[in-house]
Amino acid sequence: MPAETVLSAANLETIGSPKLWTITVAALTLLLTVDFILTRRPHKVRMREAVGWSVFYLALPLIFGVYVWGVFGSGVATEFFTGYVVEKSLSVDNLFVFMLLLSAFAVPPALAQRVLLYGIIGALVLRAIFIALGAAVLQSGTWAFLLFGGILVVTAGKILKDALSGREQTVDISSMRTIRLLRRFVPVTDDYRGSHLVVREGGRRALTPLALAIVAVFATDIVFAVDSVPAVYGVTEDPFLVFATNAFALLGLRALYFVLLGVLTKLRHLNHGLGVILAFIGIKLVLHWAHGVWAWVPEIPTPISLGVIVAVLITVTITSVYVNRRDANPASSPAEPEPHSWPTH
C-alpha cells in the first residue's frame, strides 16, 4: 500500500475523532442559536449588517483551515479548502433558488432572514443524513465512486443543457407536490402573520404563507443535498471534512444572501461554471474508481482540482461581467460596429 494511502487512512481516524466531532457540533449549535436570537425580531437586513456577518463567516473556515494545516498537514488542509470552495460555489446557486422562492411567495423583507435560517438548518440536517449514507456506501466498496461520479456527470449535463439553451431558472409553486399536499389537507391564511408559522383562525389551526415558504425551501434542500454531498466526496473521503465543508459553506448563507441580492441575477454564466465543476468532479470520481481496478489509470490530485475549480469560477465571473457590460452598452457590441471603428472589449 502506498505511503500516501496509509497517511490518508491515519488522518481519517484522527480527524474524525469523537472530541472534534463534539466540539464542531457544539460550535455549530451555538452559532445557529445566536442566529435564532438575532432573527427573533423581524427586521430588514441592512447592507452593513450583512457584510459584517459575511466577513465573520468567511473568516471561520480560514481559521479552521489554518488549524487543520498545522495539526494534520498541508494535504488534509488542501482537501478541506477544495471541498469548501466546491460547496460554497454550489451554495451560491442554492441562494439563487432561495431568492426565486422568496419572490414567488412574496415573503416580506423583514421575514426573509427567518426563512433563510430555517432553510439553512434544513440543509444541514439533510446534508448530515446524506453524508452518513455516503460514508456507509463508500465502505461497501469502490463501486460507490462510480455511482457518485455518474450522478454528478448526469447532473452536470442537465445543468449545462439548460444553461446553453438560455432557459431561465424558475420556480413554479403550483407544481410542488409538498405545497399542493399541504394546501389540500391544511388550511392556509391569506396573509402573513408576523413570524408565526401556525395560527388559530375560525376555531381551527391554519398554516401561514411563511410555513409554506419554509416547506418549499426544505424541498429544494433535498435536491441540492443530492448534488453537493457526492461532489465533496469527490474531493475527500473523510466524513468529518465533508460535514465541515458543508457546515462552513451553509452557515454564512443567510448574510451572504443580502450581500449578493443584487448580484445573483448578474452572474449569468454561474450555471455554466457549476456544470463544468460538477462534470470535472464526476470524472475525477470515475477515474478514482478506475484506478482501484486498473492501477495504470491516472488520478487527479487534489491541488489540481482546487486550481481547476477556482479557475472556472474566476472565468465565469469575468465572462458574466463582460456580457453584462456589453448588453448595457449595445453601441460597443461588435454586432453593429461603427464605420472605421474597433469594437471595445
C-alpha positions as CSV (number, residue, x, y, z in Angstrom):
1,M,0.0,0.0,0.0
2,P,1.5,3.4,-0.9
3,A,2.6,5.7,1.9
4,E,0.1,8.4,0.8
5,T,-2.8,5.9,1.2
6,V,-1.5,4.9,4.7
7,L,-1.2,8.5,5.7
8,S,-4.7,9.3,4.4
9,A,-6.2,6.4,6.4
10,A,-4.4,7.6,9.5
11,N,-5.7,11.1,9.0
12,L,-9.3,9.8,8.6
13,E,-9.1,8.2,12.1
14,T,-7.5,11.3,13.7
15,I,-9.7,14.0,12.1
16,G,-12.9,12.2,12.8
17,S,-12.2,11.8,16.5
18,P,-15.3,12.0,18.8
19,K,-13.8,15.0,20.6
20,L,-13.5,17.1,17.4
21,W,-17.0,16.0,16.3
22,T,-18.4,17.1,19.7
23,I,-16.6,20.5,19.5
24,T,-17.8,21.1,16.0
25,V,-21.4,20.2,16.6
26,A,-21.4,22.3,19.8
27,A,-20.0,25.3,18.0
28,L,-22.5,24.8,15.1
29,T,-25.4,24.7,17.6
30,L,-24.2,27.8,19.3
31,L,-23.9,29.7,16.1
32,L,-27.4,28.7,15.0
33,T,-28.8,29.6,18.4
34,V,-27.3,33.1,18.1
35,D,-28.8,33.3,14.6
36,F,-32.2,32.4,16.0
37,I,-31.9,35.1,18.7
38,L,-30.9,37.7,16.1
39,T,-33.8,36.8,13.8
40,R,-36.4,36.6,16.6
41,R,-37.5,40.1,15.9
42,P,-38.1,40.5,12.2
43,H,-36.3,43.4,10.6
44,K,-35.0,44.4,7.2
45,V,-31.3,43.5,7.0
46,R,-29.0,46.4,6.2
47,M,-26.0,46.0,3.9
48,R,-23.6,46.9,6.7
49,E,-25.0,44.1,9.0
50,A,-25.0,41.6,6.1
51,V,-21.4,42.4,5.1
52,G,-20.2,42.2,8.8
53,W,-21.7,38.7,9.3
54,S,-20.5,37.6,5.8
55,V,-16.9,38.5,6.7
56,F,-17.2,36.7,10.1
57,Y,-18.5,33.5,8.4
58,L,-15.8,33.7,5.7
59,A,-13.1,34.1,8.4
60,L,-14.3,30.9,10.3
61,P,-13.3,28.4,7.6
62,L,-10.0,30.2,7.0
63,I,-9.1,29.9,10.7
64,F,-10.3,26.3,10.7
65,G,-8.2,25.6,7.6
66,V,-5.1,27.0,9.2
67,Y,-5.7,24.8,12.3
68,V,-6.1,21.7,10.1
69,W,-2.9,22.7,8.2
70,G,-1.0,23.0,11.5
71,V,-2.3,19.8,13.1
72,F,-2.9,17.4,10.2
73,G,-0.7,18.7,7.4
74,S,-1.0,20.5,4.1
75,G,-2.6,17.6,2.3
76,V,-5.6,17.5,4.5
77,A,-5.9,21.2,4.6
78,T,-5.9,21.3,0.8
79,E,-8.7,18.8,0.8
80,F,-10.7,21.0,3.2
81,F,-10.2,24.2,1.3
82,T,-11.0,22.5,-2.0
83,G,-14.2,21.0,-0.6
84,Y,-15.1,24.3,0.9
85,V,-14.7,26.1,-2.4
86,V,-16.9,23.5,-4.1
87,E,-19.6,23.7,-1.5
88,K,-19.5,27.5,-1.4
89,S,-19.9,27.7,-5.2
90,L,-22.8,25.3,-5.1
91,S,-24.4,27.2,-2.2
92,V,-24.5,30.4,-4.4
93,D,-26.8,28.5,-6.8
94,N,-28.7,27.5,-3.7
95,L,-29.1,31.2,-2.8
96,F,-30.4,32.0,-6.3
97,V,-33.2,29.4,-5.9
98,F,-34.0,30.8,-2.4
99,M,-34.3,34.2,-4.0
100,L,-36.8,32.8,-6.5
101,L,-38.8,31.1,-3.8
102,L,-38.9,34.2,-1.6
103,S,-40.1,36.2,-4.5
104,A,-42.7,33.6,-5.5
105,F,-44.2,33.5,-2.0
106,A,-43.9,37.3,-1.7
107,V,-42.1,37.0,1.6
108,P,-41.8,40.4,3.3
109,P,-38.2,41.6,3.5
110,A,-38.4,41.6,7.3
111,L,-39.1,37.8,7.3
112,A,-36.7,36.8,4.6
113,Q,-33.8,36.1,7.0
114,R,-36.0,33.8,9.1
115,V,-37.0,31.7,6.1
116,L,-33.3,31.5,5.1
117,L,-32.3,30.4,8.6
118,Y,-34.9,27.6,8.5
119,G,-33.6,26.7,5.1
120,I,-30.0,26.5,6.3
121,I,-31.0,24.3,9.3
122,G,-32.9,22.0,7.0
123,A,-30.0,21.9,4.6
124,L,-27.6,21.0,7.4
125,V,-29.8,18.2,8.7
126,L,-30.2,16.8,5.2
127,R,-26.5,17.0,4.4
128,A,-25.7,15.2,7.7
129,I,-28.1,12.4,6.7
130,F,-26.6,12.2,3.1
131,I,-23.1,12.3,4.4
132,A,-23.7,9.4,6.8
133,L,-25.4,7.4,3.9
134,G,-22.5,8.3,1.6
135,A,-19.9,7.1,4.2
136,A,-21.8,3.8,4.5
137,V,-21.9,3.4,0.7
138,L,-18.2,4.1,0.4
139,Q,-17.4,1.5,3.0
140,S,-19.3,-1.1,0.9
141,G,-16.9,-0.9,-2.0
142,T,-15.2,1.2,-4.6
143,W,-18.2,1.0,-6.9
144,A,-19.7,3.9,-4.9
145,F,-17.2,6.2,-6.5
146,L,-18.5,5.1,-9.9
147,L,-22.1,5.7,-8.7
148,F,-21.3,9.2,-7.3
149,G,-19.4,10.1,-10.4
150,G,-22.3,9.1,-12.6
151,I,-24.7,11.1,-10.6
152,L,-22.5,14.2,-10.9
153,V,-21.9,13.8,-14.6
154,V,-25.7,13.4,-15.3
155,T,-26.5,16.4,-13.1
156,A,-23.8,18.5,-14.9
157,G,-25.2,17.5,-18.3
158,K,-28.7,18.7,-17.2
159,I,-27.3,22.0,-15.8
160,L,-25.2,22.7,-18.9
161,K,-28.1,21.8,-21.3
162,D,-30.4,24.3,-19.5
163,A,-27.6,26.9,-19.4
164,L,-26.6,26.6,-23.1
165,S,-30.3,26.7,-24.2
166,G,-30.7,30.0,-22.4
167,R,-33.5,28.6,-20.3
168,E,-34.1,30.8,-17.2
169,Q,-34.3,29.1,-13.8
170,T,-37.8,29.5,-12.5
171,V,-39.9,28.2,-9.5
172,D,-43.4,27.0,-10.1
173,I,-45.1,26.8,-6.7
174,S,-48.2,25.1,-8.0
175,S,-46.2,22.2,-9.3
176,M,-44.5,21.4,-6.0
177,R,-46.2,18.3,-4.6
178,T,-45.4,19.1,-1.0
179,I,-47.2,22.5,-1.3
180,R,-50.2,21.0,-3.1
181,L,-50.4,18.3,-0.4
182,L,-50.3,20.9,2.4
183,R,-53.0,23.1,0.8
184,R,-55.2,20.1,0.3
185,F,-55.2,18.9,4.0
186,V,-54.4,22.0,6.0
187,P,-56.0,25.5,5.7
188,V,-53.7,28.3,4.9
189,T,-54.2,32.0,5.8
190,D,-54.3,34.6,3.0
191,D,-51.7,36.8,4.6
192,Y,-48.5,36.7,6.7
193,R,-48.9,36.8,10.4
194,G,-45.5,38.1,11.5
195,S,-43.1,35.3,12.2
196,H,-45.8,32.8,13.1
197,L,-45.9,29.5,11.2
198,V,-49.3,28.3,12.7
199,V,-52.2,30.5,13.9
200,R,-55.7,29.8,15.0
201,E,-58.3,31.1,12.6
202,G,-62.1,30.3,12.6
203,G,-61.7,27.9,15.6
204,R,-59.1,25.7,13.9
205,R,-55.3,25.8,13.3
206,A,-54.1,27.1,10.0
207,L,-50.7,27.5,8.4
208,T,-49.4,30.8,7.3
209,P,-47.7,31.5,3.9
210,L,-44.4,31.7,5.9
211,A,-44.8,28.0,6.7
212,L,-45.4,27.1,3.1
213,A,-42.3,29.1,2.0
214,I,-40.2,27.2,4.6
215,V,-41.5,23.8,3.4
216,A,-40.7,24.8,-0.2
217,V,-37.1,25.7,0.8
218,F,-36.8,22.3,2.6
219,A,-37.9,20.6,-0.6
220,T,-35.2,22.3,-2.6
221,D,-32.7,21.5,0.1
222,I,-33.2,17.8,-0.7
223,V,-32.3,18.3,-4.4
224,F,-29.1,20.3,-3.5
225,A,-28.0,17.7,-1.0
226,V,-28.1,15.0,-3.7
227,D,-25.7,17.1,-5.7
228,S,-23.4,18.6,-3.1
229,V,-22.6,15.6,-1.0
230,P,-21.3,13.4,-3.8
231,A,-19.4,16.5,-5.1
232,V,-17.4,17.0,-1.9
233,Y,-16.9,13.2,-1.6
234,G,-15.0,13.6,-4.9
235,V,-12.5,15.8,-3.0
236,T,-12.2,14.0,0.3
237,E,-13.4,10.6,1.7
238,D,-13.3,11.8,5.3
239,P,-16.9,12.2,6.6
240,F,-15.8,14.8,9.1
241,L,-14.2,17.0,6.4
242,V,-17.3,16.5,4.2
243,F,-19.5,17.7,7.1
244,A,-17.2,20.6,8.0
245,T,-17.1,21.9,4.4
246,N,-20.9,21.7,4.2
247,A,-21.4,23.4,7.5
248,F,-19.0,26.3,6.8
249,A,-20.4,26.8,3.4
250,L,-24.0,26.9,4.7
251,L,-23.6,28.9,7.8
252,G,-22.9,32.2,6.1
253,L,-25.7,31.9,3.5
254,R,-28.2,34.0,5.4
255,A,-25.9,37.0,5.5
256,L,-24.4,36.4,2.1
257,Y,-27.9,36.4,0.5
258,F,-28.5,40.0,1.4
259,V,-25.0,41.0,0.2
260,L,-25.4,39.2,-3.2
261,L,-29.1,40.0,-3.6
262,G,-28.4,42.5,-6.4
263,V,-25.5,40.5,-7.9
264,L,-27.0,37.0,-8.1
265,T,-29.0,37.8,-11.3
266,K,-25.9,39.3,-12.9
267,L,-23.9,36.1,-12.6
268,R,-25.3,34.9,-15.9
269,H,-22.7,32.2,-16.5
270,L,-22.8,30.8,-13.0
271,N,-24.7,27.6,-14.0
272,H,-22.2,27.1,-16.9
273,G,-19.4,27.1,-14.3
274,L,-21.3,24.8,-11.9
275,G,-22.0,22.4,-14.6
276,V,-18.3,22.3,-15.6
277,I,-17.3,21.8,-11.9
278,L,-19.7,19.0,-11.3
279,A,-18.7,17.3,-14.5
280,F,-15.0,17.6,-13.6
281,I,-15.5,16.2,-10.1
282,G,-17.7,13.4,-11.6
283,I,-14.8,12.5,-14.0
284,K,-12.4,12.7,-11.0
285,L,-14.5,10.1,-9.1
286,V,-14.8,7.8,-12.1
287,L,-11.0,7.9,-12.6
288,H,-10.5,7.2,-8.8
289,W,-12.7,4.1,-9.2
290,A,-10.9,3.0,-12.3
291,H,-7.5,3.5,-10.7
292,G,-8.6,1.0,-8.0
293,V,-9.4,-1.5,-10.7
294,W,-6.6,-0.7,-13.2
295,A,-3.6,0.8,-11.5
296,W,-2.4,2.4,-14.8
297,V,-5.4,4.7,-14.9
298,P,-4.3,8.2,-13.7
299,E,-5.9,10.1,-10.8
300,I,-6.4,13.8,-10.5
301,P,-4.5,15.2,-7.4
302,T,-6.5,17.5,-5.0
303,P,-4.3,20.6,-5.6
304,I,-5.0,20.3,-9.4
305,S,-8.7,20.0,-8.6
306,L,-8.6,23.2,-6.5
307,G,-6.8,25.0,-9.3
308,V,-9.4,23.9,-11.9
309,I,-12.4,24.8,-9.7
310,V,-11.0,28.3,-8.8
311,A,-10.1,28.9,-12.5
312,V,-13.6,28.0,-13.6
313,L,-15.3,30.3,-11.0
314,I,-13.0,33.2,-12.0
315,T,-13.7,32.6,-15.7
316,V,-17.5,32.6,-15.4
317,T,-17.4,35.7,-13.2
318,I,-15.3,37.6,-15.8
319,T,-17.4,36.4,-18.7
320,S,-20.6,37.4,-16.8
321,V,-19.2,40.9,-16.2
322,Y,-18.2,41.2,-19.8
323,V,-21.6,40.2,-21.2
324,N,-23.4,42.5,-18.7
325,R,-21.3,45.5,-19.8
326,R,-21.8,44.6,-23.5
327,D,-25.6,44.4,-23.1
328,A,-25.7,47.6,-21.1
329,N,-23.9,49.4,-23.9
330,P,-25.2,47.9,-27.2
331,A,-23.3,50.5,-29.2
332,S,-20.0,48.9,-28.2
333,S,-21.1,45.4,-29.3
334,P,-19.2,44.0,-32.3
335,A,-22.6,43.0,-33.9
336,E,-23.1,46.6,-35.1
337,P,-19.7,48.3,-35.3
338,E,-19.4,51.8,-36.4
339,P,-17.6,52.6,-39.7
340,H,-13.8,52.6,-39.2
341,S,-14.0,51.8,-35.5
342,W,-12.8,48.9,-33.4
343,P,-15.2,47.1,-31.1
344,T,-14.4,47.7,-27.5
345,H,-13.7,44.9,-25.0
